[in-house]
Amino acid sequence: MKNSLFTPALEITGQDIINYLNMLKENPFKIIMLIIDVAIVLFLAMKIIQIVKETRAWQLMKGILFLVIFTLLSSFLELHILNYILTSFMTYGVILLIIIFQPEIRRALEQLRY
């Protein structure tokens, strides 16, 4: 498989999933921790969506989601040049996100105090 930003996620096999489920079956405490972990992530994602949806940043988030999906699709379809451009863009995208969402990030951090 080619070297890509999303390659580690695509290399998960059925045997890996079976081994993980067996590990969960042998240790019930890990199931509880998994449920807590998923609940926290879902809660945070819901809060982030609520904060962003109240701003004009919602359109930007939809555009970013489109780029991520398009990058995954280009990797799956082995469109090498397009995938290289999109993954290169995504590498510097974190810095762009901080610059673009700076007012929303500030407002979200201010709301954490209350």
C-alpha positions, 0 to 999 in steps of 0.5 A: 500500500502506498505511503499516505496520510490515511494509510494507517487507518486503511491497514486495519484488518479483520483479525485486528478487530477480532483481537481487539474484541477478544481483549475487550471480552477478557477485560470488562473494565476496558469496555467501561473505559471504551464507553466513557471514552466514546461518550466524552468524544461524542459530547465534545464533538456535539459541543464543537458543532454547536459552537461552530454552527452559530457562526459563519465558520459552519460553511468553512467546516462543511468545505473542510469535511468535503476536502477530507472526504475527497482526499480519502476518495482520491486515495481509495481510487489511487488518483496519485497526483490529486491525492498528493496535492490534497494531502500536502494541502492538509499538512498545512491546513492545521495552521490555516484553520487556526488563522481562519477560526481564530475568533471562534477559538477565542470565543470557545475558550472564553465559554469554557470558563463558565 
